[in-house]
Amino acid sequence: MITRPLLVLILALSSLSIFLTPNIGSAGQVTLAWDMNNEPNVAGYKIYYGKASRNYDWFIDVGNVTQVTITDLPNGSTYYFAATAYDNSNPPIESTYSDEVNKDMCTYSISQTNASFSASGGTGSVSVTTQPGCTWTASSGASWLTITSGKNGTGNGVICYSVSANTNTDARTASSTFAGKVFTVAQSGATTYTITASASQGGIITPSGSVTVAKGANQSFTATPNAGYQVSYVAIDGVPQEATSSYTFSNVTKDHTIAAVFSVKTYTINASAGPGGSISPSGNKSVNHGANQSYVISPNNGFTIADVIVDGVSQGATGSYIFSNVTSNHTISAVFKVNSFTITASAGPGGTISPSESISVPNGGSQTFTISPDASHAISDVLVDGSSVGAVSSYTFRNVTGDHTIYALFVPGYTLSITTSGTGSGHVVANPLATVYAPGTKITLKAIAGEGSNFGGFSGDCESNRSKCTLIMNQHAEINAAFEQKNFKLIATAIGNGSISVEGLASIKNKKIKNKTKIKRSKQAITVSYGSQLVYHINPEPEHYIKKIIVNGKPIEAVDTLTFANIKRNHRVRVRFESQAKFIQNPFKKAIAKQAVLQDIQDRDISEAQQFDSYDTGEDTSIPPPSYTDQYASLQQ
């Protein structure tokens, strides 16, 4: 039995050597060595290698030697190697694989190995050159050197880094590892400048005095006022800035000064007064921190103080108010009311008055009262300050300058019930209008028909065919008003060889004319309700055409569909059909339009309308369309 040879790298064992040519971008070579087998019948060795462990793509029969050099290995990959031994039998017997060794064929270089920066810092980049498939990493050697991109990569790449500003006066150096190579960054120490900070009375600034700042660095200052003070302004290099509590010098490149100036804090008190009086002082008043401020509230003649409100909280009807030890903004408002009078309202049995009892009314004001009888009563009289004002359902006191009384009297009464009937719509107006009527009340009823309806007459306790009816209320009364819907008649006549059909109804059609000298006629009358729509379809027979359409005595353009929309009157339609031969003899005839829509716009026999001037004339546009005004509006689709 042939044992497998032991294959090792020279770097690990003294009996094995492996060499790699340093030629980047081309091919390298590896020298392998192994121990000779002890079997006397060993005839030679084979070297197997490939790019994956235990998965070999190639082999070399090197004979009975213990060292071989494999050349032309492309850089950029890791290669795996193993050896076998074979004996001198025929065919030879081959051992199993030896232990495996591998070699990375990647080489790396960087575009530069060092860089220098000033104290202000900056950014830079280093290019990495290696074979495709070769991986690499980059790591920083100091906290002030940051790798911003390219921390790892495969093949050629770029490593970008940034260097922070050096705020110390001492220089510094950092060594980093880029793709296995040492990259050194040297940075000089910082130049320093002095910022002098001061504060006026009323506060402090921190830090204060002389502050040393490195060139290019930032320095912040905070202004803190004492109690009752505020920052008035901050002066930078002698120039006043806005009143801010903090300020930062950025990228310092010279000496500076900063001075914080404080002032006593002030607050605003807003004083206002409603109609009927005044407050003094009024408007916005500036008050120093900790000071006091007094206000006087004065009503006008005829008014009194209703309330004084401070910061939204009522203080009562006071004539003065003092803000003590002011430490915030405030508001004060005075509310006044006019001198008022009392109106006493009451009602007898059978109804109510609203509002009731004692009502307070301001001087010069108005007050309305509503008198409402019960279901079986009517208003008999209303007494104002003891004098009758009649059986009114409401009464208004105007420009009140004294006390008053109002008293409502009621008597038993009668009810009036009004109903409507019929196919139409309408309503009845009663004058006077009340829920309950006193005995002997004269009522005039007027019937008003709705659109598209006619009044048919009154029935019940008031009978009349007229639209007005008079009734004396000496008992409960019931009245009915009848309304009937208006109907209209549309008459269509077909003359010649063709038909007029109505959607949903039978067509008006002539039989073929045997006697050429006699024109057949057919007529159809249809009754429709107010506001409805009727569609005619006009169909000439073969070899015939629509010669003329007359609507209500006026010609319109020839169409194959005629729609009457929103019908509010009677209509007549006459359609004449003619032989196509005559149409050919007349070259000035136009093609038939698609459709026309005729719409009544007023409810009367002859009404104004829009002009029918929109239709399709086909290809012949040399003859202008007809222009006329009738009782309908027309639209062409």
Residue pairs with C-beta under 8 A, 6 or more apart in sequence:
2 37
2 39
2 41
2 42
2 85
2 86
2 87
2 93
2 94
2 95
3 37
3 38
3 39
3 85
3 95
4 83
4 84
4 85
4 95
4 96
4 97
4 98
5 34
5 35
5 36
5 37
5 45
5 83
5 84
5 85
5 95
5 98
6 34
6 35
6 98
6 99
7 16
7 32
7 34
7 81
7 82
7 83
7 98
7 99
7 100
7 101
8 15
8 16
8 33
8 34
8 99
8 101
9 16
9 17
9 18
9 101
9 103
10 16
10 17
10 18
10 31
10 33
11 18
15 33
15 34
15 35
16 32
16 33
16 34
16 101
17 31
17 32
17 33
17 67
18 30
18 31
18 32
18 101
18 103
19 29
19 30
19 31
19 69
20 28
20 29
20 30
20 103
20 105
21 27
21 28
21 29
22 28
22 107
23 75
24 75
24 107
24 109
24 129
24 130
24 131
25 75
25 131
26 75
27 71
27 72
27 73
27 74
27 75
28 73
28 74
28 75
28 105
29 69
29 70
29 71
29 72
29 73
30 69
30 70
30 73
30 79
30 81
30 103
31 67
31 68
31 69
31 70
32 47
32 67
32 68
32 69
32 70
32 81
32 83
32 101
33 66
33 67
34 45
34 66
34 67
34 83
34 98
35 66
36 42
36 66
37 85
39 85
39 87
41 87
41 88
41 89
42 64
42 85
42 86
42 87
42 88
43 64
43 86
43 87
43 88
43 92
44 61
44 62
44 63
44 64
44 65
44 85
44 86
45 61
45 62
45 63
45 64
45 65
45 66
45 83
45 84
45 85
45 86
46 59
46 60
46 61
46 62
46 83
46 84
46 86
46 94
47 59
47 60
47 62
47 68
47 70
47 81
47 82
47 83
48 56
48 58
48 59
48 81
48 82
48 83
48 84
48 97
49 56
49 57
49 58
49 59
49 70
49 79
49 80
49 81
49 82
50 56
50 57
50 58
50 79
50 80
51 57
51 77
51 78
51 79
51 80
52 80
53 80
53 100
53 102
54 80
54 82
54 97
54 100
55 80
56 80
56 82
60 68
60 70
62 68
73 79
73 105
74 105
74 131
75 105
75 106
75 107
75 131
75 134
76 105
76 106
76 130
76 131
76 132
76 133
76 134
77 105
77 106
77 131
77 133
78 102
78 103
78 104
78 105
79 102
79 103
79 105
80 100
80 101
80 102
81 100
81 101
81 102
81 103
82 97
82 98
82 99
82 100
82 101
83 97
83 98
84 94
84 95
84 96
84 97
84 98
85 94
85 95
86 92
86 93
86 94
86 95
87 93
104 134
105 131
106 130
106 131
106 133
106 134
107 130
107 131
107 134
108 128
108 129
108 130
108 134
108 136
108 179
108 180
108 181
109 128
109 129
109 130
109 179
109 181
110 126
110 127
110 128
110 129
110 159
110 178
110 179
110 181
110 183
111 126
111 127
111 128
111 129
112 126
112 183
113 181
113 182
113 183
113 184
114 183
114 184
114 185
114 186
115 124
115 183
115 184
115 185
115 186
116 185
116 186
116 187
116 188
117 124
117 163
117 185
117 186
117 187
117 188
118 187
118 188
119 165
119 166
119 167
119 187
119 188
119 189
119 190
119 191
119 214
119 215
119 216
120 165
120 166
120 215
120 216
121 144
121 162
121 163
121 164
121 165
121 166
121 187
121 216
122 162
122 163
123 148
123 160
123 161
123 162
123 163
124 160
124 161
124 162
124 163
124 185
125 150
125 158
125 159
125 160
125 161
126 158
126 159
126 161
126 178
126 183
127 156
127 157
127 158
127 159
128 136
128 150
128 153
128 156
128 157
128 158
128 159
128 178
128 179
129 156
130 136
130 155
130 156
130 179
131 155
132 154
132 155
133 154
133 155
134 154
134 155
135 152
135 153
135 154
136 152
136 153
136 154
136 157
136 178
136 179
136 180
137 151
137 152
137 177
137 179
138 147
138 150
138 151
138 152
138 159
138 176
138 177
138 178
138 179
139 147
139 151
139 176
139 177
140 146
140 147
140 161
140 174
140 176
141 174
141 175
141 176
141 177
142 172
142 174
142 176
142 185
144 163
144 164
144 166
144 172
144 174
144 187
145 161
145 162
145 163
145 164
145 174
145 176
145 185
146 161
146 162
146 164
147 159
147 160
147 161
147 176
148 160
148 161
148 162
149 158
149 159
149 160
150 157
150 158
150 159
150 160
151 159
159 178
159 179
161 176
161 185
163 185
163 187
165 190
165 214
165 216
165 217
166 172
166 187
166 188
166 189
166 190
166 214
167 190
167 214
167 217
168 189
168 190
168 214
169 189
169 190
169 192
169 214
170 189
171 186
171 187
171 188
171 189
172 186
172 187
172 189
173 184
173 185
173 186
173 187
174 184
174 185
175 182
175 183
175 184
176 182
176 183
176 184
176 185
177 183
190 214
190 215
190 216
190 217
191 214
191 215
192 212
192 213
192 214
192 215
193 212
193 213
193 215
193 252
193 253
193 254
193 255
193 256
194 210
194 211
194 212
194 213
194 255
195 210
195 211
195 213
195 219
195 221
195 249
195 252
195 255
195 256
195 257
195 258
196 209
196 210
196 211
196 255
196 256
196 257
196 258
197 205
197 207
197 208
197 209
197 211
197 221
197 257
197 258
197 259
197 260
198 205
198 208
198 257
198 258
198 259
198 260
199 205
199 208
199 223
199 259
199 260
199 261
199 262
200 259
200 260
200 261
200 262
201 262
202 225
202 226
202 229
202 262
202 263
202 264
203 223
203 224
203 225
203 226
203 229
203 231
203 260
203 262
204 223
204 224
204 260
205 221
205 222
205 223
205 224
205 258
205 259
205 260
206 221
206 222
206 224
207 221
211 219
213 219
213 249
213 252
214 252
215 252
215 253
216 251
216 252
216 253
217 251
217 252
218 248
218 249
218 250
218 251
218 252
219 248
219 249
219 252
220 246
220 247
220 248
220 249
221 246
221 247
221 248
221 249
221 258
221 260
222 245
222 246
223 231
223 234
223 244
223 245
223 246
223 247
223 260
223 262
224 245
225 231
225 262
225 265
226 262
228 264
228 265
228 289
228 290
229 262
229 263
229 264
229 265
229 289
230 243
230 262
230 263
230 264
230 265
231 243
231 244
231 245
231 260
231 261
231 262
232 243
232 261
232 262
232 263
233 240
233 241
233 242
233 243
233 261
234 240
234 241
234 242
234 243
234 244
234 247
234 258
234 259
234 260
234 261
235 241
235 257
235 258
235 259
235 261
236 247
236 256
236 257
236 258
237 256
237 257
238 257
240 261
241 247
247 258
249 256
249 258
264 288
264 289
265 288
265 289
266 286
266 287
266 288
266 289
267 286
267 287
267 289
267 326
267 327
267 328
267 329
267 330
268 284
268 285
268 286
268 287
268 329
268 330
269 284
269 285
269 287
269 293
269 323
269 326
269 329
269 330
269 331
269 332
270 283
270 284
270 285
270 329
270 330
270 331
270 332
271 279
271 281
271 282
271 283
271 285
271 295
271 331
271 332
271 333
272 279
272 282
272 283
272 331
272 332
272 333
272 334
273 279
273 282
273 297
273 333
273 334
273 336
274 333
274 334
274 335
274 336
275 336
276 299
276 300
276 302
276 303
276 336
276 337
276 338
277 297
277 298
277 299
277 300
277 303
277 305
277 334
277 336
278 297
278 298
278 300
278 334
279 295
279 296
279 297
279 298
279 332
279 333
279 334
280 295
280 296
280 298
281 295
285 293
287 293
287 323
287 326
288 326
289 326
289 327
290 325
290 326
290 327
291 325
291 326
292 322
292 323
292 324
292 325
292 326
293 322
293 323
293 326
294 320
294 321
294 322
294 323
295 320
295 321
295 322
295 323
295 332
296 319
296 320
297 305
297 308
297 318
297 319
297 320
297 321
297 334
298 319
299 305
299 336
300 336
302 338
302 339
302 363
303 336
303 337
303 338
303 339
304 317
304 336
304 337
304 339
305 317
305 318
305 319
305 334
305 335
305 336
306 317
306 335
306 336
306 337
307 314
307 315
307 316
307 317
307 334
307 335
308 314
308 315
308 316
308 317
308 318
308 321
308 332
308 333
308 334
308 335
309 315
309 331
309 332
309 333
309 335
310 321
310 330
310 331
310 332
311 330
311 331
311 332
312 331
315 321
321 332
323 330
323 332
337 362
338 362
338 363
338 364
338 365
339 362
339 363
340 360
340 361
340 362
340 363
340 365
341 360
341 361
341 362
341 363
341 400
341 401
341 402
341 403
341 404
342 358
342 359
342 360
342 361
342 403
342 404
343 358
343 359
343 361
343 367
343 397
343 400
343 403
343 404
343 405
343 406
344 357
344 358
344 359
344 403
344 404
344 405
344 406
345 353
345 355
345 356
345 357
345 358
345 359
345 369
345 405
345 406
345 407
346 353
346 356
346 357
346 405
346 406
346 407
346 408
347 353
347 356
347 371
347 407
347 408
347 409
347 410
348 407
348 408
348 409
348 410
349 410
350 373
350 374
350 376
350 377
350 410
350 411
350 412
351 371
351 372
351 373
351 374
351 377
351 379
351 408
351 410
352 371
352 372
352 408
353 369
353 370
353 371
353 372
353 406
353 408
354 369
354 370
354 372
355 369
359 367
361 367
361 397
361 400
362 400
363 400
363 401
364 399
364 400
364 401
365 399
365 400
366 396
366 397
366 398
366 399
366 400
367 396
367 397
367 400
368 394
368 395
368 396
368 397
369 394
369 395
369 396
369 397
369 406
370 393
370 394
371 379
371 382
371 392
371 393
371 394
371 395
371 408
372 393
373 379
373 410
373 413
373 435
373 436
374 410
374 436
375 415
375 435
375 436
376 412
376 413
376 415
376 436
377 410
377 411
377 412
377 413
377 436
378 391
378 410
378 411
378 412
378 413
378 414
378 434
378 436
378 437
378 438
378 441
379 391
379 392
379 393
379 408
379 409
379 410
379 434
379 438
380 391
380 409
380 410
380 411
380 438
381 388
381 390
381 391
381 408
381 409
382 388
382 389
382 390
382 391
382 392
382 395
382 406
382 407
382 408
382 409
383 389
383 405
383 406
383 407
383 408
383 409
384 395
384 397
384 404
384 405
384 406
385 404
385 405
385 406
386 405
389 395
391 438
393 434
395 406
397 404
397 406
411 438
411 439
412 439
413 436
413 437
413 438
413 439
413 473
414 436
414 437
414 439
414 473
414 474
414 475
414 476
414 477
415 435
415 436
415 437
415 476
415 477
416 430
416 437
416 443
416 471
416 473
416 476
416 477
416 478
416 479
417 476
417 477
417 478
417 479
418 428
418 430
418 445
418 479
418 480
418 481
419 478
419 479
419 480
419 481
420 426
420 427
420 428
420 480
420 481
420 482
420 483
421 480
421 481
421 482
421 483
422 453
422 456
422 482
422 483
422 484
422 485
423 483
423 484
423 485
424 449
424 450
424 452
424 453
424 454
424 456
424 483
424 484
424 485
424 486
425 449
425 450
425 451
425 452
425 453
425 483
425 485
426 447
426 448
426 449
426 450
426 453
426 455
426 481
426 483
427 447
427 448
427 450
427 481
428 445
428 446
428 447
428 448
428 479
428 481
429 445
429 446
429 448
430 443
430 444
430 445
431 443
431 444
431 446
432 441
432 443
434 441
437 443
437 473
438 473
439 473
439 474
440 472
440 473
440 474
441 472
441 473
442 470
442 471
442 472
442 473
443 470
443 471
443 472
443 473
444 468
444 469
444 470
444 471
445 458
445 462
445 468
445 469
445 470
445 471
445 479
445 481
446 467
446 468
447 455
447 458
447 467
447 468
447 469
447 481
447 483
448 455
448 467
449 455
449 483
450 483
451 530
451 531
451 603
452 485
452 486
452 529
452 530
452 531
452 568
452 603
453 483
453 484
453 485
453 486
453 530
454 483
454 484
454 485
454 486
455 467
455 481
455 482
455 483
456 465
456 481
456 482
456 483
456 484
457 463
457 464
457 465
457 466
457 481
457 482
458 464
458 465
458 469
458 479
458 480
458 481
459 479
459 480
459 482
460 477
460 478
460 479
460 480
461 471
461 475
461 477
461 478
461 479
462 469
462 470
462 471
462 477
462 479
463 469
469 479
471 477
471 479
485 529
485 530
486 529
486 530
486 603
487 527
487 528
487 529
487 530
488 527
488 528
488 529
488 530
488 567
488 568
488 569
488 570
488 571
489 525
489 526
489 527
489 528
489 570
490 525
490 526
490 527
490 528
490 534
490 564
490 567
490 570
490 571
490 572
490 573
491 523
491 524
491 525
491 526
491 570
491 571
491 572
491 573
492 500
492 502
492 508
492 523
492 524
492 526
492 536
492 572
492 573
492 574
492 575
493 508
493 521
493 522
493 523
493 524
493 572
493 573
493 574
493 575
494 500
494 508
494 509
494 510
494 521
494 522
494 523
494 575
494 577
495 510
495 519
495 520
495 521
495 574
495 575
495 576
495 577
496 510
496 513
496 519
496 520
496 544
496 547
496 576
496 577
496 578
497 510
497 512
497 513
497 520
497 540
497 541
497 544
497 577
497 579
498 509
498 510
498 538
498 539
498 540
498 541
498 544
498 546
498 575
498 577
499 507
499 508
499 509
499 510
499 538
499 539
499 541
500 507
500 508
500 509
500 524
500 536
500 537
500 538
500 539
500 573
500 575
501 507
501 508
501 509
501 536
501 537
501 539
502 524
502 526
502 534
502 535
502 536
502 537
503 534
503 535
503 537
505 526
507 537
507 539
508 522
508 523
508 524
509 522
510 520
510 521
510 522
511 520
512 541
513 519
513 520
526 534
528 534
528 567
530 567
530 568
530 603
531 566
531 567
531 568
532 567
533 563
533 564
533 565
533 566
533 567
534 563
534 564
534 567
535 561
535 562
535 563
535 564
536 561
536 562
536 563
536 564
536 573
537 560
537 561
538 546
538 549
538 559
538 560
538 561
538 562
538 575
539 560
540 546
540 577
541 577
543 579
543 580
543 581
544 577
544 578
544 579
544 580
545 558
545 577
545 578
545 580
545 583
545 589
545 592
546 558
546 559
546 560
546 575
546 576
546 577
546 592
547 558
547 576
547 577
547 578
547 582
547 583
548 555
548 558
548 574
548 575
548 576
549 555
549 556
549 557
549 558
549 559
549 562
549 573
549 574
549 575
549 576
550 556
550 572
550 573
550 574
550 575
551 562
551 571
551 572
551 573
551 598
551 630
551 632
552 571
552 572
552 630
552 631
553 572
554 628
554 630
555 626
556 596
556 612
556 626
556 634
557 590
557 593
557 596
557 615
557 617
557 625
557 626
558 590
558 592
558 593
559 592
559 593
559 594
559 595
559 596
559 615
560 592
560 593
560 594
560 595
561 594
561 595
561 596
562 573
562 595
562 596
562 598
563 595
563 596
563 597
563 598
564 571
564 598
564 599
564 600
564 632
565 597
565 598
565 599
565 600
566 599
566 600
566 601
567 600
568 600
568 601
568 602
568 603
568 604
569 600
569 603
569 604
569 605
569 607
569 631
570 605
571 598
583 589
588 620
588 623
590 617
590 618
590 620
590 623
591 616
591 617
591 618
591 619
591 620
592 618
593 615
593 616
593 617
593 618
593 636
594 616
594 636
594 637
595 636
595 637
596 612
596 615
596 634
596 635
596 636
597 634
597 635
597 636
597 637
598 612
598 632
598 633
598 634
599 632
599 633
599 634
599 635
600 607
600 609
600 631
600 632
601 607
601 608
601 609
601 610
601 631
601 632
601 633
602 608
602 631
605 631
606 631
607 631
608 629
608 631
609 629
609 630
609 631
609 632
609 633
610 629
610 633
610 634
611 627
611 628
611 629
612 626
612 628
612 630
612 632
612 633
612 634
613 625
613 627
614 634
614 635
614 636
615 625
615 636
616 636
617 623
617 625
